[in-house]
Amino acid sequence: MNILPSMQTIIAETQRRFSMQLSLVDAPRPNEIYLHTATETVPAVCAYFYRKWKARLAGVFGDDARESSKCFHVYYLFAFDTVGGFAIVRTPIAEEKPELTSLTNAVPAVNWQEREIQDWFGLKLIGHPNPRRCALHDDWPDVHPMRKDFDLHTTLPPFTGERHKVREVEGEGVFQVPVGPVHAGIIEPGHFLFSVAGEPVLYLQIRLFYTHKATEKLFEHLPIEHGVRLAESISGDSSFAHATAFCHAIERAANVEAPPRARAIRSVCLELERIYNHIADIGAIATDVAFVVANMHAMRFKETVLCLNERLTGNRLLRGMACIGGVRFDWDAAQLDGLKKAIAELKPEFDSLVALIHDSASTRDRLERTGVLTVETARDLGVVGIAGRASGFNGDLRRDFPHAAYDRVKFSVPLYPDGDVLHRMQVRVDEVQQSFVIIEQIASDFPSGAVRTSVPEIPADRVALGYVEGWRGEIFHWIRTAPGNRLARCKVKDPSLQNWPALSEAILGNIVPDFPVVNKSFNLSYSGTDR
Amino acid sequence: MLNILRKSLATGIVTTAYPQAAPAVSPNARGLPVIDFAKWKDARFAAKVCPTAAIAYEDYHDERTATLDLGKCIFCGLCAEADPAAIRMTPVCELSACSRDELKRVARYKLAGDGTQQSLTEMSGAVATPSGPSVDSFEATGNKLKQRIARVLGRSLHIREVDAGSCNGCEVEINGLNSPVYDIERFGIHFVASPRHADMLLVTGPVTRNMELALRKTYDAMPAPRLVVAVGACGCSGGIFGTNYATVGGVDGVIPVDVYVPGCPPNPHALLHGILLAIGRNGVKPVDD
């Protein structure tokens, strides 16, 4: 078994510590190690990983493996950021006793994810502090759509009864402000219920999954090539990141690696996606505190990047570019020159936009110490990505788990302990500047050769983890293959799912009119969460 | 303050001349797939690789009916890769139409013994040409709608956008309409916060089970006359998601739709084209011109 040297000690000591209770199942890839234990032992293993090895639980997900293994499986994905390895703990759940030990009291980060497993697979959570429905709305009948015996095309009875059972805050002068699902701006649907006393927010309940469209189930019904196109539609603003994470998972399952030139193109596209989204967010944050001129410039730059995307990939959102085994289109010398030229032109423009915002004292005044997410809360909730790095989370898959061509470039990862809107914006500013640096490095030494390698048919029951640091944060796609080059399971983990509950914490004590800017500073994907 | 003004003055005007000028898209852009129906030998290659069944066929004895449905197409170009002899991608993005049928091209073939297409026997639907739907059909629909609506909505259109379940790709491009580059306000059109203030509902989909009621309520809250524009492959047809336990498919399954805007996502030019088509203002000069 080929285990990453830095993970060998960890795995060996973990086995010694838990002896018979834990078995090493497999290490299909050196940095992807599967361990097997019973659901009762999971809390102890989790505590051991956190305390002894400073690991973090990056994801929890279910899998209906009754056909092949006569039971459900629940997987716990632990990231060992400092040594660059993943340990995936698998636990069987018998069909006769569909119960799952909850970790939420110890690790609040998995609150929504555990409830999603309960809703989608019908595994009852034991010891969860708030086991209400999360991924299915309250008016849904008693169905578990991710079970294999639930047909994708089931027609469910139309909406009846109560959609949300909310918890009202009571007291003199306290009232509730319901917002959504149809919002005032051009944004995605979700329901927010503010409990306020005067202006300050006392409590915010977030109800999502309005855009749930059976994406994970749909992967099981598509040939894997079509899965790439579906992955592009998980969260449109992260089309390339999600599609690449999906391709990464398939390539790892097939034991092939995309050629160097394809990996370089992937990194460039990931950075272009980061640049256009970050610039749009910076502008939108300025707009939400009434500095509209800055947003107009930002939208102009964003348009420049979208046009560049179109010249490089044929699509403004980089769609249709990703494919299993590499990328679909190679770039000729003119396109590469165009890329270099565009970046050289954007750099000073971007700096002048940042200067414009920094010089505006009234803008700074509105952003500073607004919507603070403390380092402690961010750690408890497992907040990742932009919001994480603005609140002390020192993690970035590009640096800690290099994928695409990130092993070939030097860049820095911003890190701030402040956790306010200003610093979530500053993380974006820093990252855009680093993106320029990354693209320049790759473009100055562009590898030659093919951009696509052939991928053989993958045997059934292989498992693989694909990962990409998208512009929002870490994206995971975990797959289990089925016969005939299809998928038995594709778990999609967008960073938004992890980060939404943090918004409820960051808004506390802030005034309702600041909610838009606080929300925008997180800018989480509804569709990526709801799938 | 001076810096802000200086920067704006130095930037100058960046707004596109569309619709007076053709859309400024890259020649690399993947828009309308053009099929040479007469030379098309085998629809099976393209149908096999099409992720949304936008290209599909049905065989009956020695006859084949092959369909290209732009309402389902996500413009990935895989069909053109699989069958380059008959299919090519063009940058044409003005593809909006007033009915689902106008987005379909249907061809009937006589089959050879090996299952390939021997000869084209019948062709229906708008003929795909690189210049998009014919000018005549444009003007006919435009005039029809103009008579009915233009006088009522005048030259000031208020739009309420509803995401009924999209992946947010369409929202990225719809937001672009408010940028100085596309500047939708130069047409007297703007986005409003409430359906009560809106003349048009711009809906992205697929409509999910969880958004169906909200979409209906939003539509019901609008004053008449009202227009509905379905945006994107998902809004037009359900797209890659189709219909399943969580989605009810295209927007027209829930509320009546006046204009369909194909694309995945449609770019801002395509969106402008669809919105202007709905109020019969294609080819009409902007108000302040």
Interface residues (C-beta under 8 A of the other chain):
Chain A: H137 V143 P145 F150 D151 L152 H153 T154 T155 L156 P158 F159 P181 V182 A184 G185 I186 I187 E188 P189 F209 Y210 T211 H212 K213 A214 T215 K217 L218 L222 E225 H226 R229 L230 S233 I234 S235 G236 D237 S239 A280 V293 M296 H297 M299 R300 K302 E303 L306 C307 E310 R311 L312 T313 G314 N315 R316 L317 R319 G320 R328 S352 A355 L356 D359 S525 Y526 S527
Chain B: N3 I4 K7 S8 T11 V14 V25 S26 N28 A29 R30 V49 P51 T52 I74 F75 C76 G77 L78 E81 M89 E161 V162 D163 A164 G165 S166 C167 N168 G169 C170 E171 V172 E173 I174 N175 G176 N178 S179 P180 V181 F191 A193 S194 P195 P206 T208 R209 N210 M211 E212 L213 A214 L215 T218 C234 G239 I240 F241 T243 N244 Y245 A246 T247 C264 P265 N267
